[in-house]
Amino acid sequence: MLAGLIGGVTAFLAVNNFSFNSNESVSEEAGHSLIESYNESIRHDMVNTAGSPISLPDADFSKAAEASLPAVVHITSFYNQQNTTLYDFIFGTRPGGGHSAQSSGSGVIISNDGYIVTNRHVINNSERIKVVLNDRRSYEAEVIGTDATTDIALLKIDAEKLTSMNYGNSAELKIGEWVLAVGNPFNLTSTVTAGIVSAKARSINIFSDKQSIESFIQTDAAVNPGNSGGALVNTDGDLVGINTAIASKTGSFIGYSFAIPVDIVRKVVADLLEYGEVQRAYLGISLADVDAELAERFELEKPEGILIAGINEGSAADKVNLKTGDVIISFNDTRVNTVSQLLEQISKFRPGDEVSLKVKRGNKTIKKDITLRNKYGNTKLVKSTKIASLNAEFEPLSMQEKRYLRLQSGVKVKKVNPGLLMDCGVREGFIITSVNNKRVKTVEDIATALKQLKGETVLLEGMYLNGKAAYYTFKMP
């Protein structure tokens, strides 16, 4: 009790001696002095080492939003989902058996005559696509082309004098730079969110295709379901990316979103317009990022560059005598340090283009001039081949696919649209090896065989890339 009493008296005296008298107040002059002192400390903190003031970023994005909103559209895709029954399992899917469904996303007008870029997954396998402009006008859209390796699709609507968005330059984007995401999340049309570029050349392994290109712009601008295919724009209102994915355990935005760089988008769109499919260039090598373990194993000075882990026989890399164990450090004088960075650079070129590589081989740095090739091992540009009666697109098998499946010939189904093939259950990636027991080597072989089978039952034999055999039948009209 005595200790408590002494402590209480001591505390009372201390507060009384060191606190301000409640009847006293700080004078106006003293108040101004304190404010000036505080402001001076702020000004001191806002001066860089060179002695010049640091200007705060302009946080007004209204001009960029105003410029981009009219060029971003709302896309609704309509599907006919099949109802799987015991009948379907035994006898195959019945035409027309199913129910309608729809999904929505966004798109960006890139020309005033109605060309629109979006994500492939927004419109893939749809039977009908509706596009609603920012001013609420509505159009039916035609699919000009798609590319599974980049998840890009090009649409066309019958309209003129539209407001389009200018291409920016994603290579010039800097980490920390402000960007806007414009789209239609949760069907909330014409939504704008802001964030910064968090990282570049990011790979998040969302595509199942081993040939896919993942070199995303990572931002913290809020993106949610419905934003897919929408615009990522800089503060000038220029298109720098197509919003594609989010990193989330819930399916909704929790901090990170990813966009396809516009430099990739521009090249894909140009190829789809000119050739009907993307002209993808290859070096013909297997790659791995160099980490500390690989650097130690290959006796490198430090972990940098991309290790060549394997080389395909007859490939572009093989032609110039690149070797397993070489480390790529630059592509066309652009420094590359990850596989995703290298793939992004290669994606800007076509087969037949000449590029230069710098590689480290032991203690030496070697420069190699290389002519890029296509996946078939030559420098030809290939146009997409369609068969109108099947409403599907086809492509030849690559050398790697033939080797993997041990096939001498075959034609792969690249895209299936509503029609005969879709009705009988054929999926993308199916490899047709014969039509009514006649071997096929080219797309022309299929077209010729079908012309001779009008009104008859057609048997397609083949397999999928996993090696599983499949058979489909339908009647030619």
NORCOR-V19090 format. One record per run of one state. SS is the DSSP state (alpha for helix, beta for strand, coil for the rest). FROM is the first residue (numbers start at 1). LEN is the number of residues. If there is no record, write none. Layout:
SS	FROM	LEN
SS	FROM	LEN
//
This chain:
coil	1	1
alpha	2	17
coil	19	9
alpha	28	18
coil	46	1
beta	47	1
coil	48	5
beta	53	1
coil	54	8
alpha	62	8
coil	70	2
beta	72	11
coil	83	3
alpha	86	6
coil	92	6
beta	98	12
coil	110	5
beta	115	5
alpha	120	4
coil	124	4
beta	128	5
coil	133	5
beta	138	3
coil	141	1
beta	142	6
coil	148	4
beta	152	5
coil	157	10
beta	167	1
coil	168	2
alpha	170	3
coil	173	5
beta	178	6
coil	184	1
alpha	185	3
coil	188	3
beta	191	12
coil	203	13
beta	216	4
coil	220	11
beta	231	3
coil	234	5
beta	239	9
coil	248	8
beta	256	6
alpha	262	14
coil	276	6
beta	282	1
coil	283	2
beta	285	5
coil	290	2
alpha	292	6
coil	298	8
beta	306	6
coil	312	4
alpha	316	4
coil	320	7
beta	327	5
coil	332	2
beta	334	2
coil	336	3
alpha	339	8
coil	347	7
beta	354	8
coil	362	2
beta	364	8
coil	372	1
beta	373	1
coil	374	11
beta	385	3
coil	388	4
beta	392	5
coil	397	2
alpha	399	7
coil	406	5
beta	411	6
coil	417	3
alpha	420	4
coil	424	7
beta	431	5
coil	436	2
beta	438	2
coil	440	3
alpha	443	9
coil	452	5
beta	457	7
coil	464	5
beta	469	7
coil	476	2
//
